[in-house]
C-alpha cells in the first residue's frame, strides 16, 4: 500500500468530518442520494462503520453492529477519533489493514461523503486523486451482482467529467442530484 493512498484517505476523512460537523438539526431527516438513508441515518452509517473498522484494525473486540450505531451529541468528534485510528493503523502497517486496501475506504467514504454533502447543500472538497483512487477501486471490486440498493447501476457521464462525478456516477448516483431532485 502506498503512503500517498493513505494521505488521500486522510484527506477524505477530514472532509467527511467537516461535512458531519456542518449538518444542522433541521437537515437530519432530509433525503440523500443514497436512497437507503436520510441524513441522520447516513451519519450513523458512516460513524458506525468507521468505528467498526477502527476496532478491527486495532484488534479490539467489539460486539457492536455498525448498522445499529446511533450518534451522540458530538458526531464529528466521534468520527474524527475513529478516522485517526484507521489512518494510524494504515501508517503503521497494522496486520489487519493488509486485508482492506485504503482505496476501498476512499471509495466508500468519499461516495457517502458526497451523498452527505449533496443532501446538506455543501460542496464536498475531494481531490481528483482521491476520486480516481476510489473509482479505480470501485471498478475492481464492485461487480454488478453485489451492487445492492446502496450502489445502484452506474449513471452515464462523460469521460471528461470531474473525477468525483465519475466516481459517484459509477456508484449509481446522479452527479447533478439536489435535495429537491
Phi, psi and omega per residue, in radians:
X1 nan 2.509 -3.079
X2 -1.622 2.477 3.110
X3 -1.149 -0.465 3.101
X4 -1.184 -0.563 3.064
X5 -1.126 -0.678 3.113
X6 -1.200 -0.652 3.064
X7 -1.069 -0.720 3.113
X8 -1.122 -0.742 3.103
X9 -1.079 -0.750 3.136
X10 -1.064 -0.719 3.114
X11 -1.133 -0.688 3.086
X12 -1.085 -0.764 3.130
X13 -1.095 -0.715 3.132
X14 -1.105 -0.723 3.101
X15 -1.161 -0.692 3.108
X16 -1.079 -0.774 3.122
X17 -1.035 -0.782 3.121
X18 -1.101 -0.669 3.133
X19 -1.180 -0.763 3.094
X20 -1.068 -0.759 -3.121
X21 -1.101 -0.474 -3.081
X22 -1.512 -0.120 -3.128
X23 -1.144 2.239 3.104
X24 -1.649 2.696 -3.107
X25 -1.063 -0.542 3.133
X26 -1.317 -0.077 3.119
X27 -1.753 -0.134 -2.970
X28 -1.019 -0.545 -3.108
X29 -1.873 0.308 3.082
X30 -1.309 2.632 3.103
X31 -1.239 2.798 3.056
X32 -2.213 2.886 3.071
X33 -1.100 -0.379 3.053
X34 -1.539 1.772 -2.971
X35 -1.098 -0.215 3.102
X36 -1.300 -0.316 -2.972
X37 -2.362 2.507 2.839
X38 -1.560 -3.083 -3.056
X39 -1.040 -0.859 -3.117
X40 -1.065 -0.761 -3.141
X41 -1.146 -0.626 3.125
X42 -1.194 -0.731 3.084
X43 -1.052 -0.788 3.105
X44 -1.053 -0.747 3.128
X45 -1.044 -0.852 -3.101
X46 -1.090 -0.808 -3.115
X47 -1.227 -0.745 3.132
X48 -1.013 -0.781 -3.133
X49 -1.285 -0.628 3.069
X50 -1.072 -0.765 3.103
X51 -1.098 -0.691 3.140
X52 -1.124 -0.804 3.106
X53 -1.110 -0.718 3.127
X54 -1.059 -0.770 3.122
X55 -1.098 -0.791 -3.130
X56 -1.070 -0.742 -3.068
X57 -1.247 -0.362 3.124
X58 -1.763 -0.038 3.132
X59 1.378 0.157 3.115
X60 -1.218 2.481 3.095
X61 -1.488 2.372 -3.134
X62 -2.506 2.275 3.071
X63 -1.783 0.022 -3.114
X64 -1.259 2.247 3.039
X65 -1.427 2.109 -3.099
X66 -1.032 -0.428 3.122
X67 -1.320 -0.248 3.128
X68 -1.658 -0.069 -3.082
X69 -1.098 2.398 3.034
X70 -2.220 2.261 -3.028
X71 -1.114 2.719 3.042
X72 -1.762 -2.733 -3.076
X73 -1.415 -0.086 -3.134
X74 -2.309 1.111 -3.063
X75 -1.052 -0.667 3.140
X76 -1.139 -0.654 3.109
X77 -1.165 -0.725 3.119
X78 -1.140 -0.749 3.098
X79 -1.077 -0.774 -3.136
X80 -0.977 -0.816 -3.130
X81 -1.052 -0.790 3.140
X82 -1.145 -0.737 -3.136
X83 -1.091 -0.706 3.104
X84 -1.066 -0.721 3.130
X85 -1.117 -0.772 -3.127
X86 -1.084 -0.869 -3.131
X87 -1.082 -0.749 3.112
X88 -1.060 -0.689 3.118
X89 -1.124 -0.739 3.090
X90 -1.126 -0.748 -3.104
X91 -1.147 -0.563 3.137
X92 -1.583 0.051 -3.131
X93 0.973 0.732 3.088
X94 -0.997 2.430 -3.041
X95 -0.879 -0.782 -3.108
X96 -1.071 -0.420 -3.112
X97 -1.234 -0.323 3.140
X98 -1.125 -0.412 -3.091
X99 -1.509 -0.187 -3.063
X100 -2.419 1.833 -3.082
X101 -1.166 2.594 3.113
X102 -1.003 -0.471 3.114
X103 -1.054 -0.578 3.081
X104 -1.113 -0.790 3.138
X105 -1.107 -0.718 3.111
X106 -1.069 -0.815 3.132
X107 -0.990 -0.894 -3.074
X108 -1.153 -0.908 -3.023
X109 -1.363 -0.539 3.063
X110 -1.223 -0.754 3.124
X111 -1.061 -0.883 -3.133
X112 -1.252 -0.480 3.033
X113 -1.139 -0.702 3.062
X114 -1.114 -0.750 3.093
X115 -0.947 -0.863 -3.086
X116 -1.163 -0.739 3.117
X117 -1.083 -0.805 -3.135
X118 -1.083 -0.717 -3.094
X119 -1.205 -0.446 -3.076
X120 -1.885 0.187 3.059
X121 1.334 0.363 3.107
X122 -1.754 2.815 2.997
X123 -1.841 1.956 3.114
X124 -1.120 2.326 -3.111
X125 -1.771 1.334 -3.114
X126 -1.888 2.427 -3.113
X127 -1.286 2.684 3.047
X128 -1.040 -0.669 -3.128
X129 -1.100 -0.721 3.109
X130 -1.142 -0.773 3.140
X131 -1.123 -0.676 3.106
X132 -1.128 -0.707 3.089
X133 -1.114 -0.774 3.104
X134 -1.080 -0.725 -3.138
X135 -1.177 -0.757 3.097
X136 -1.032 -0.783 3.132
X137 -1.137 -0.762 3.141
X138 -1.047 -0.766 -3.135
X139 -1.120 -0.581 3.129
X140 -1.343 -0.641 -2.961
X141 -1.791 -0.537 -2.972
X142 -1.677 1.682 3.136
X143 -1.576 2.708 -3.090
X144 -0.922 -0.625 -3.079
X145 -1.270 -0.256 3.137
X146 -2.102 0.540 3.113
X147 -1.357 -0.729 -3.136
X148 1.069 -2.855 -3.108
X149 -1.466 -0.376 3.136
X150 -1.293 -0.496 -3.128
X151 -2.227 1.543 -3.099
X152 -1.241 3.020 3.099
X153 -0.988 2.600 -3.117
X154 -0.991 2.591 3.042
X155 -1.733 2.394 -3.131
X156 -1.244 2.249 3.002
X157 -2.458 2.855 3.135
X158 -1.288 2.567 3.118
X159 -1.153 -0.242 3.122
X160 -1.624 -0.050 3.105
X161 -1.139 2.828 3.117
X162 -0.981 2.599 -3.096
X163 -1.016 -0.692 3.128
X164 -1.097 -0.748 3.118
X165 -1.096 -0.691 3.127
X166 -1.174 -0.656 3.101
X167 -1.138 -0.924 -3.077
X168 -1.146 -0.554 3.074
X169 -1.158 -0.727 3.100
X170 -1.098 -0.562 -3.136
X171 -1.462 0.103 3.029
X172 1.632 0.254 3.127
X173 -1.819 2.614 3.017
X174 -1.494 2.019 -3.115
X175 -1.032 -0.306 3.122
X176 -1.665 0.194 -3.111
X177 -1.054 2.430 3.035
X178 -2.354 2.737 -3.094
X179 -0.926 -0.471 3.136
X180 -1.604 -0.009 -3.095
X181 -1.302 nan nan
